[in-house]
Amino acid sequence: MVVAEVSIEPIGMGDPSYSNVVAESVKVLERQKDVKYQITAMSTILEGERNRILQVVQEMEDACFKAGAKRCITNLRIDERRDRPMHHMQEMEREVETKTGTSQQSRMRM
């Protein structure tokens, strides 16, 4: 299992807002049974088997192109451990919260 972060930026849309194109890539995620995801303001966190994550990212890119993007810039970071079992993304967040004494709600203050 890996935890990954992906952001796909469609280019050549003629409009600085591209949330409708991003929504199409999120629809790809909604169909996945074996990949967990968490959407954030700047990227999406994925959790699953490495090969499935790579396949899903390709499907997300394809969805952006089908929605009208002429070009996509994709940033993908993969966290993979081989020395011990990988923590799930929620466990990773809780571990930091425990060490800092904060919670997600307190980090989201505006």
PAKEBA-902876 format. One record per residue: x, y, z of N, C-alpha, C in turn; residue in three letters; residue number from 1. Coordinates in steps of 0.001 Angstrom, whole numbers, plus 500000, padded with zeros to 6 digits. Layout:
! residues N
{node {X Y Z} {X Y Z} {X Y Z} ala NUM}
...
END
This chain:
! residues 110
{node {500830 498830 500000} {500000 500000 500000} {500882 501244 500000} met 1}
{node {500419 502286 499313} {501104 503566 499290} {500100 504675 499595} val 2}
{node {500628 505800 500023} {499846 507023 500130} {500462 507975 499123} val 3}
{node {499619 508586 498306} {500106 509462 497245} {499347 510772 497254} ala 4}
{node {499992 511781 496700} {499358 513083 496525} {499411 513410 495042} glu 5}
{node {498275 513782 494481} {498233 514119 493066} {497520 515453 492869} val 6}
{node {498052 516235 491964} {497347 517426 491505} {497478 517451 489988} ser 7}
{node {496366 517702 489342} {496334 517755 487884} {495829 519133 487497} ile 8}
{node {496645 519861 486762} {496293 521214 486351} {496042 521232 484850} glu 9}
{node {494768 521364 484462} {494471 521458 483032} {494858 522836 482498} pro 10}
{node {495434 522862 481321} {495881 524103 480695} {495240 524209 479312} ile 11}
{node {495056 525429 478868} {494499 525639 477532} {492990 525616 477519} gly 12}
{node {492402 526010 478637} {490946 525985 478744} {490319 527333 478357} met 13}
{node {491121 528380 478314} {490581 529693 477990} {489876 530360 479159} gly 14}
{node {489933 529754 480327} {489271 530278 481519} {490156 529939 482719} asp 15}
{node {490416 530903 483604} {491274 530585 484747} {490640 529610 485738} pro 16}
{node {489329 529457 485699} {488651 528503 486582} {488510 527171 485856} ser 17}
{node {488977 526128 486491} {488869 524814 485864} {488276 523774 486800} tyr 18}
{node {487438 524200 487732} {486837 523260 488684} {485944 522238 487985} ser 19}
{node {485327 522612 486858} {484488 521647 486146} {485324 520501 485571} asn 20}
{node {486541 520788 485165} {487426 519743 484642} {487929 518872 485792} val 21}
{node {488287 519496 486897} {488730 518749 488075} {487608 517840 488563} val 22}
{node {486366 518331 488494} {485220 517517 488907} {485139 516224 488101} ala 23}
{node {485504 516268 486849} {485491 515052 486019} {486527 514043 486513} glu 24}
{node {487669 514530 486962} {488677 513594 487484} {488241 513038 488836} ser 25}
{node {487496 513823 489612} {486977 513327 490890} {485942 512233 490652} val 26}
{node {485178 512346 489582} {484214 511292 489248} {484915 509957 489015} lys 27}
{node {486124 510014 488474} {486923 508790 488304} {487179 508169 489674} val 28}
{node {487539 508995 490651} {487812 508495 492002} {486575 507892 492643} leu 29}
{node {485429 508509 492413} {484193 508023 493023} {483834 506611 492562} glu 30}
{node {484311 506216 491405} {484015 504872 490876} {484964 503802 491412} arg 31}
{node {486016 504207 492093} {487026 503254 492559} {486585 502601 493861} gln 32}
{node {486686 501316 493933} {486352 500572 495154} {487596 500302 495997} lys 33}
{node {488764 500286 495362} {489988 499872 496049} {490989 501006 496259} asp 34}
{node {490554 502236 496021} {491410 503397 496251} {490640 504386 497116} val 35}
{node {491225 504708 498270} {490627 505726 499134} {491174 507080 498698} lys 36}
{node {490397 508131 498917} {490877 509457 498538} {490330 510517 499465} tyr 37}
{node {491064 511626 499508} {490674 512794 500281} {491006 514011 499432} gln 38}
{node {490001 514790 499098} {490200 515987 498287} {490575 517141 499212} ile 39}
{node {491607 517875 498841} {491990 519075 499575} {491910 520263 498613} thr 40}
{node {492183 521446 499118} {492077 522646 498288} {493085 522660 497137} ala 41}
{node {494245 522030 497320} {495300 522108 496318} {495669 520784 495671} met 42}
{node {495189 519678 496220} {495548 518373 495677} {494590 517324 496215} ser 43}
{node {494824 516096 495804} {494040 514971 496295} {494992 513930 496850} thr 44}
{node {494662 513407 498025} {495458 512359 498654} {494814 511021 498285} ile 45}
{node {495625 510082 497843} {495159 508760 497439} {495816 507697 498307} leu 46}
{node {495098 506604 498519} {495646 505479 499281} {495209 504197 498605} glu 47}
{node {496179 503327 498336} {495865 502054 497703} {497133 501368 497252} gly 48}
{node {496964 500322 496480} {498120 499606 495943} {498782 500466 494863} glu 49}
{node {500098 500422 494827} {500888 501290 493943} {500410 501243 492486} arg 50}
{node {500273 500069 491931} {499861 499961 490525} {498478 500543 490290} asn 51}
{node {497578 500372 491259} {496227 500941 491121} {496272 502457 491174} arg 52}
{node {497116 503005 492055} {497242 504461 492138} {497716 505011 490793} ile 53}
{node {498727 504401 490219} {499242 504861 488921} {498173 504769 487837} leu 54}
{node {497419 503692 487842} {496350 503517 486861} {495251 504573 487049} gln 55}
{node {494881 504828 488286} {493830 505799 488575} {494273 507208 488168} val 56}
{node {495534 507549 488417} {496026 508873 488016} {495944 509025 486499} val 57}
{node {496268 507984 485777} {496149 508041 484319} {494693 508242 483899} gln 58}
{node {493774 507558 484560} {492358 507730 484262} {491895 509148 484592} glu 59}
{node {492415 509724 485669} {492073 511095 486035} {492562 512074 484964} met 60}
{node {493786 511870 484483} {494303 512715 483403} {493440 512582 482149} glu 61}
{node {493101 511353 481795} {492262 511118 480611} {490931 511854 480732} asp 62}
{node {490358 511853 481933} {489082 512539 482159} {489231 514045 481938} ala 63}
{node {490355 514605 482348} {490597 516040 482126} {490687 516352 480632} cys 64}
{node {491382 515516 479893} {491476 515726 478447} {490108 515591 477780} phe 65}
{node {489343 514601 478186} {487999 514425 477622} {487091 515611 477936} lys 66}
{node {487368 516286 479059} {486556 517442 479455} {486992 518723 478742} ala 67}
{node {488023 518640 477901} {488393 519789 477093} {489770 520363 477318} gly 68}
{node {490522 519827 478261} {491874 520346 478479} {492732 520033 477263} ala 69}
{node {493552 520992 476878} {494477 520791 475754} {495820 520252 476253} lys 70}
{node {496060 520488 477530} {497328 520087 478133} {497097 519934 479632} arg 71}
{node {497798 519002 480260} {497689 518810 481706} {499080 518711 482314} cys 72}
{node {499245 519384 483430} {500466 519231 484219} {500077 518436 485459} ile 73}
{node {500691 517289 485627} {500366 516391 486731} {501552 516288 487669} thr 74}
{node {501283 516531 488933} {502288 516337 489983} {501836 515154 490821} asn 75}
{node {502720 514177 490958} {502405 512973 491724} {503555 512689 492680} leu 76}
{node {503218 512595 493963} {504196 512212 494987} {503694 510936 495633} arg 77}
{node {504576 509970 495783} {504202 508675 496354} {505044 508417 497593} ile 78}
{node {504362 508081 498680} {505024 507694 499928} {504862 506189 500066} asp 79}
{node {505978 505490 499981} {505947 504022 500041} {507021 503555 501010} glu 80}
{node {506620 502738 501963} {507567 502191 502938} {507779 500716 502652} arg 81}
{node {509012 500284 502876} {509314 498862 502739} {509937 498287 503997} arg 82}
{node {510175 499145 504990} {510776 498669 506231} {509741 498190 507231} asp 83}
{node {508484 498606 507063} {507388 498174 507924} {506086 498518 507215} arg 84}
{node {504967 498014 507712} {503698 498328 507054} {503434 499834 507035} pro 85}
{node {502876 500286 505947} {502574 501707 505758} {501374 502093 506609} met 86}
{node {501415 503277 507221} {500255 503811 507929} {499208 504251 506903} his 87}
{node {497946 504134 507271} {496882 504694 506451} {496921 506208 506589} his 88}
{node {496352 506926 505623} {496458 508386 505635} {495882 509004 506904} met 89}
{node {494783 508443 507453} {494216 508988 508694} {495165 508759 509875} gln 90}
{node {495839 507621 509895} {496798 507344 510970} {497969 508315 510910} glu 91}
{node {498394 508658 509703} {499496 509603 509538} {499095 510972 510103} met 92}
{node {497871 511394 509831} {497374 512673 510347} {497279 512643 511870} glu 93}
{node {496724 511557 512418} {496580 511442 513873} {497936 511460 514577} arg 94}
{node {498923 510837 513972} {500255 510803 514576} {500819 512219 514720} glu 95}
{node {500659 513039 513695} {501132 514425 513765} {500307 515209 514782} val 96}
{node {498991 515006 514783} {498129 515701 515738} {498513 515377 517174} glu 97}
{node {498835 514120 517441} {499237 513707 518781} {500532 514403 519190} thr 98}
{node {501467 514470 518271} {502770 515069 518590} {502697 516587 518717} lys 99}
{node {501747 517221 518033} {501642 518684 518094} {500562 519156 519044} thr 100}
{node {499691 518243 519471} {498595 518618 520340} {497505 519402 519632} gly 101}
{node {497414 519222 518323} {496392 519918 517539} {495438 518917 516928} thr 102}
{node {494382 519429 516342} {493441 518587 515616} {493204 519209 514254} ser 103}
{node {492574 518462 513356} {492293 518994 512031} {491444 520253 512117} gln 104}
{node {490478 520278 513044} {489615 521453 513181} {490433 522677 513575} gln 105}
{node {491389 522520 514495} {492175 523677 514911} {493124 524122 513813} ser 106}
{node {493579 523206 512962} {494462 523583 511850} {493686 524293 510757} arg 107}
{node {492375 524142 510705} {491567 524722 509634} {490991 526082 510019} met 108}
{node {491428 526653 511120} {490919 527964 511538} {491210 529009 510485} arg 109}
{node {490309 529923 510388} {490511 531051 509472} {490423 532327 510241} met 110}
END
